[in-house]
Amino acid sequence: MGVWRGGRRVPATDDTAPPPRAPLAQARRRRRSRRRWILAAVATFILLNLLAVGAYANARFTPDHRAGGPAGAGAVPAAVRDAGTVVDPRSGHVVARRMPASTIALTFDDGPDPVWTPKMLDVLSRHHAPATFFVVGSQISRYPDLAKRMTREGHELGIHTFTHPEMTDLPPWRRKLEYSQTQAAIAYTTGVTTGLARLPYSSGVDALDDDSWRVVQETGTWGYVSVFNDTDSQDWARPGPDAIVRNATPEGDRGAVVLMHDSGGDRSQTIAALDRFIPQMQARGYRFTTVSQGLGGQFGSTARLGTADEIRGALLVWGVRAADATVRLLWLLLIVVGLLTLARTLLLFGYALRHARHRRAPTWSWGGEVTDPVTIIVPAYNERTTIAAAVRSLASGTHPGIEVLVVDDESDDGTAEAVERLRLANVRVARIPGGGKAAALNAGVALARNDLLVMVDADTVVDPDAIHRLVQPFADPRVGAVAGNVKVGNRRRLLGRWQHIEYVIGFSLDRRLYDTLHCMPTIPGALGAFRREAVLAAGGLSRATLAEDTDLTMGIHRAGWRVVYEEKAVARTEAPSMLPDLWRQRYRWSYGTMQALWRHRRALTDTGPSGRFGRRGVPFIALFSVILPLLAPVVDIFAVYGLFFLDRYETVIAWLAILTVQIITAILAFRLDREPLRPLWALPLQQFLYRQVMYLVLLHSAITALSGGRLKWQKLRRTGEVATPQPAPPPPAPVIPEQAA
């Protein structure tokens, strides 16, 4: 097989064997590769954790209220039901108390809210009425300034859990976590702790049942006093300010704990009612206080947490805020992906249909028939399995004056000998020192006897008229290169069928779009035609990138030539049949495309033809060939996220809508390319494996590009599956091998 040195492959057994430092270089490359994978794994782990924190902190809940009376309340002590409201089970002996006469403790649940809580605080401040806010820990983490303002203005905080779950549905460890996390968040943001708690969805003690009573008792063992209410304003139902005031007003001069909400929806009615309720009750001789102050201050707590708990609170607060920022960023990226996908879909449909109608018009043609002789250059390195079928199909084409030049890149598997045994009169073999595909193609350009060149991969079988159709656009003297229509030949397995779908969509739609916009990014190595003059004007094929075909195509654009697509010139290539081979191939393509874009970045500021291509083609290619595929995983991330943490019905509907658009796009591509629709049954399955592999390949390529890594040419395994019956070859004739330096 040989080894590589300076971009060339040399036999490992001759005098040019690698020096002892080569293993060290390989070890360094392996370490860099491991570091890149470790970096990607760590980034993925962090992202998943942030999404998990975001899902936990963004649990959906409804405002606090219960319908109906208690069910199974035999375990609730009579003293609690009769004298409850503030229930203290901490000592094991339950103490239940109410507010003194003419005393109101305003309590607000579910906050803080960035819109409504500041307005509530303004009303309370204006009327000099302290209150008790039972806060949700995740909200405290998001809006710590509001918690600080509450304590600074003399209000009291109580625990309303971290995510507002139905506590009776949770295991004990999770219930304790809900309280301890909220306590830590309060302590970190305000500097004090609290001894008050209120169960989510609670109301008065008359609504306690046996299950919730066990939670109240459990809460006491953790050091908390449970606070219920005497009057429920029912502001959660938004009945209007008058009804809220009426519901909140206690009878006579009875003291009361009044339940209101400062979050969980539109609270404008609550604010209007509060602004009337406080002065009305003050006029009746009521005083407003916090729960703890109303009962002599014996239930509240102002002790600070220890250092470890402070750190835990900081991690909670910043974790929630980082998770929220991540989710917001992903939403933004999802919008960007949606807009780009929509734009691409509309462009594809509009321009592809326009392109097809234009080409199928009876009066359309490239010009006069092109019959100039053609040299077909076939670079080959260890292609013995496929080379014979490829050369036969090329040599027997219907175009007059075909010369097939096989450039053997120092193969050691008998590739050149397999070609020579065919004994075809119009086939030559040139053996060159190993230097990679670009070097082999450059050698072929130099050795070609004709000015029209066709470059074909050694695993490609072409239709008999493919070469003749491929060179017809050269009737237009402005055309410098032509892309053929490459299809997957080995489609029997699922992986090959997926690639077939991808190829048809890519060639039938994408290339029609690029052709119309005059910014064709790539002449495929499997089938492409060139004027020798255009190739030389672009500087030949460069080994500076792994996508030498993309690099050459961009160079031809910049040299002022047109690059077009001929959909009737059909070839079948052998696609990778194993996932590792597919990974290597797409990794090389993706990384090579990024290299080519970077190499031609100066076209953005050039003048003349180079500038025209740079300002139109380079951004378009970067946007739809690199950026959109890199961002596309956001769709799948949110699909999985939505199934577990958002509305599943909405998530499934959105995913099916995206799939429907893809199916419609695929049907259009297959119809335009006159392909049967049967393979499209595999398209939905493609979304669950193949697409994710492509995401990872592109991500791997981007990490390699950003880290400055370099890749060598990677040879893929061939099976020789692509073969079709070919016309009888020309009479055999001796083949004279050439030796090229």
Secondary structure, 3 states (H helix, E strand, C coil): CCEEECCEEECCCCCCCCCCCHHHHHHHHHHHHHHHHHHHHHHHHHHHHHHHHHHHHCCCCCCCCCCCCCCCCCCCCHHHHHHCCEEECCCCCCEEECCCCCEEEEEEECCCCCCHHHHHHHHHHHCCCCCEEEECHHHHHHCHHHHHHHHHCCCEEEECCCCCCCHHHCCHHHHHHHHHHHHHHHHHHHCCCCCEECCCCCCCHHHCCHHHHHHHHHHHHCCCEEECCCEECCHHHCCCHHHHHHHHCCCCCCCEEEEEECCCCCCHHHHHHHHHHHHHHHHCCCEEECHHHHCCCCCCCCCCCCHHHHHHHHHHHHHHHHHHHHHHHHHHHHHHHHHHHHHHHHHHHHHHHHHHHHHHCCCCCCCCCCCCCEEEEEEECCCHHHHHHHHHHHHCCCCCCEEEEEEECCCCCCHHHHHHCCCECCEEEEECCCCCHHHHHHHHHHHCCCCEEEECCCCEEECCCHHHHHHHHHHCCCEEEEEEEEEECCCCCHHHHHHHHHHHHHHHHHHHHHHHHCCCCCCCCCCEEEEHHHHHHCCCCCCCCCCHHHHHHHHHHHCCCEEEEEEEEEEEECCCCCHHHHHHHHHHHHHHHHHHHHHCHHHHCCCHHHHHHHHHHHHHHHHHHHHHHHHCHHHHHHHHHHHHHCCHHHHHHHHHHHHHHHHHHHHHHHHHCCCCCHHHHHHHHHCCCHHHHHHHHHHHHHHHHHCCCCCCCCCCCCCCCCCCCCCCCCCECCCCCEECC
